[in-house]
Amino acid sequence: MTALLWGIIHTWLVVGFAPFITGLVRLVKARLQGRRGPALVQPYRDLWRLLQKESLMAESASWLAHLAPYLVFVAVWLAATIMPTFTTDMILTPAADLIALVALLGLARFFTALAGLDVGTPFGGLGASREMFIASLGEPAMLMVIFTLSLLAHTTSPANLVIFVLAGNVGLEVSVGLSLAAMLMVAIAENGRIPIDNPATHLELTMVHEAMVLEYSGRHLALMEAAAMTRLLLFMSIIVCVFFPWGIAAAEASLAEVALGLLAWVVKVSILAVVLAVFETLIAKMRVFRIADFLGGALLLALLATIFLYVSKAE
């Protein structure tokens, strides 16, 4: 019963806390740039306002464009529920798998790109093309990171991976450090953050994600924006829970330990959000043609992580 309870809380927590993280990133960036910035709860207000508005679609849009926001949001939400946050004792722990997580994110990307192409606007096609280009390099790099971690822990279950690290079975591993660097680069690309994309602008020559959802409004746009916020929180959770899992409550933990795990997760994710805001303030957006070099570097780091792991095991 406790696993079911924690699983339900976790399911609603990841989607409810995601707008706060997005608001924190925006607020910190604004303060670093000398602006007052929006309130932390502004993303909640934006989503609520969009949900109250009528959803208008182009006459050329098919049923796919109407259905895509729901499919995208559900896929990202389900992927977020796979990753443990404050405890490993959840109802989905036995069935959770990192490969399935990547597949769900790929499914969400697939329908987002189809929705961008469906209406037939130039911006939608441009954004879908760039999104698939980024995915062609980002997904292999992420799979190689998962491959390295699974070889190290002999499991693809995120909860079992966390338990393996908490048991002290991982020391100062070069392969883990390279995997962390690769995952950070993939997370930036997958969420369309600077230097890959700038979610705060609508410059037609550079935008990727915004180009695919440009034709949406009302509740459809709210679902797309909520999915993007949840995806950002998901990648932050992957980084802090896999590479820095300290504080996560184990199975059969007391209520105090679970509460401490929840507090630790909130603090670690918030720190990562501040670091992201500082990083985006200090760096400029790169040209589209340089994205391949950036993600190629992530893939190379992931491959080197696997090689170093094999070398260390052979010794």
N, C-alpha and C positions, 0 to 999 in steps of 0.2 A: 504493500500500500504506500510506503514511503517513496518507492521508486516512481510510482504513478503520480504521486503528489508533486515531487520535485520535477518530474517530466512536464507536467501541466504548467507549473510555474515557469519553468525554463522556456517552454514554447511561447508563452505570452510575454516573457521578459525580453527576449531577443528582438521582438518586433516593437515592443513598447519603449525600450531604451535606445533604439537606433536613432530616432530623431534628436534625442538629447546629445548624442555623440556628434552628429552632424552640426547641431547648433553650437557645440563647444568648439569645433574646428573653425567655424565661421567667426565666432566671437574672438577667439585668440588671434586669428589672422587680421581681423579688423583692428584690434588693439595694437598689434605689432606694426600696422601700417598707419597708425596715428588717427584712426577713426573710432567712433563710438561703437559701431557695430550693432547687429540685431541682438535681441534677448535670447537667452538659452532656449526658451520655449517657443521661439518663432517658427521652427519647423513644424511643431504641433499645430500652431495656428494656421500655417499655410496648408497643411494637409486637411484640416477641418474645413477651411474655406473652400478648397477645391471639391471636397465631398458634397458641399451644399450647392455647388453650381451644376448647371445642366451640361451634359457631355455632348459636344457637337463633333460630328465626323464628316469627312469629305464625302461627296456623292460617289466617288470612285472606290471608296473603301469597301472591302468585302467583309464577310463574317469573321475572317481571320483577324482583321484589325480590331474588331470589337471584342474578340475572345482573348487576344494576346495579353493584355494587361493582367487579367485574372490568372492566366497560366504562368506568366513571368513571376508575379508576386507569390503564388503558391509554391513554385519551384524554389525560389530563393528562401522563402520562409521555411520550407521543409529542409533545405540544406543547412540552414542555421540551427535547426533543432537537432541535427546530427552531432554538432560539436558541443561537448560538455563545457559548461561555463563555471559554475560554482561547486558542483559535485559530480562525481562519476557514477553515482547511484541513480540512474534514470531509466525509464521504461524502454527507451530506444537504444540503450547501451549495447545489448546483444546483437541488434540488427544494424547498428551504425557502422559505416565504413567510409573511409576517406575517398575511395574510388567512386562510390556512389555520390559523395558530395561534389566531386568534380563533374560527374555526369549531370547532376541536377543544375549546376551552374552553367554547363554547356547547353542544357535544354532551355534555360531561361534566355541565354544569349541567342540561341537559334530562333526562338519566337520573337524576340525583340528585333532581330535583323529582318525577319519576314514581315513584321509589322511596318518597319521602315520602308521596305520595298513595296508593300501592298498598295499604298495610296498612289504611288507613282510620281512623287515629287523628286526633284533633283537632289535636294538636301537629304532626303531619306535614303536614297540609293547610295549617296556618298558616305553617309554615316554607317550604313550597313556594310559597305565594302571595307571601310577602315576597321570596323569592329571585327570582322572575320580575319582581317590581316593581323590584328593584334592577338586574336585568339589562336591563330595558327602557330604562334611562337610562345604565347603565354601558357596555354594548356600543357604542351609538352614539358615546359620547365617546371610547372607545378606537379605534374605526374612524376617527374624525375626526383623532385624533393620528397614526395610521398614514397617513392620506391626506395630512396636512401633511408628514410626513417623506418620503413617497414622491415628492411634488411637488418637494421640496428636492433629493433624491438621485437622482430618476428611476428608482427601483427599490423593490420591496416585499420584496426579499430581505434578511434581517437581516445576513447576512455581507457582502453588497455595500454595505449601509448603513454598517456598521462601517468597511469599507475607504474609503468616501467621506469619512467624518469623519476618519479617521486620515491621509488625504492632505492635510489642511489646507484642505478646501473649505468648511468651516463656521466662521464667525467668531462674533462676539457678535450672534446673531440673536434678535430679540424673539420671533419665531414659535417658535423652539426652546425658549426659556424658558417660554413659555405652554404649549407641548406637554408639557414636563417637569412643570409644576404640575398639568396635567390628568391626566397619567399617574400621578402620585403619589396623587391623589384617587381615581382609578379602582382603583388597586392596593389601597388601603385598603378600598374597598367590595367588590371582588371576593373578597378574602380574609376578609371578615367581621371586620375589626379595629376597634378603638375609633377613632372614635366611632360607627361604623355598627353594630357588633355586638361582643360580648365573648365570645371563644371559651373563656374560663376559667369561665364560669358556665352554669347551666342554668335561669335564670329564665324561666318559661314566657311571660311577657308580652313579652319582648324578644328571645329567642333566634331565630336564623334558621337557620344551618347545623346547629347541634346538634339542632334540632327535626326535621330531615329524616332524621338518622341515629340518632335516639333508640332505634329498635327493633332496631338491629343489635348484634351481639355477636360475639366470637371473630374468626375470620379476616376476616369481612365488615367488621367495624368497623375492623380493622387496615388493610384496603385503603382504606377511606374516609378514615381518619386520615392514611395515607401520601399519598393523593392531595391532601389539604389542605396537608400540609407541602410537597409538591413544587410545588403551585401558588404558595405563598408564595415559594419560592426562584425559581420561574420569573419572577414579576413583579419581584423584586429583580434578577435577571439582565437582564431587559429594560431596566430603568432604568440599571444600571451599564454595560451593554455598548453600548447605543444612545446614551446621553447622555454617558457617561464611558468611552469605549472604550480609553483609553490603557493600554497594557500588553498588549493582546491580540496574539498572534503572528499574522503574516500567512502566506500560503501559502509553502511551501518554506523555512520558517524552521528554524533549527537547534534541536537538542534543548534547549540552554540558553535560547533565546528562548521556546520552548514552556513550559518549566518556570517561567520568569519570568512568562509570561502566566497560568499556573495560580495562581501565588502572588498576582499582582495581583488576579485574580478573587476569590480567597478573602478577601483583605484588604478589598476594596471591598464585597463582600456582607456581611462581618462588621460593617463600619462601618455599613452601612445597617441591619442588624439592631439594633445598639445605638441608632441614631437612632430606629428604630421603637419600641423599648422606652421610651426617654425620652419620646417623643411620647405614647405611651399612658398613661404615668404622670402627665403634666402635664395631660391633657385628660379630660373626662368624656364618658360616652356620651350621645349626643343622642336625642331622642324619635324614634319611628319616622316620624312625620309630617314631620320635618325632613330626612329622608334625600333626599327629592325636591329640596329646596333645595341640598343638598350636591352631589348628582350633576348637578343642573341647572347649578350653577356650573362643574363640570368640563366639561360639554358646551359651555358658553358660552366657556370659556377655549380649548377646542380649536377652536371656530369662529373666535374672534378670531385664533388662531395662523394659520389658513388665510388669513384676510383680510389680516393683516399681511404674510404671505408674498407674496401677490399684489401688495400695494402696494409692497413693497420691490423686487420684480421689475420692476414697471412703471417705477419710477424709474431 
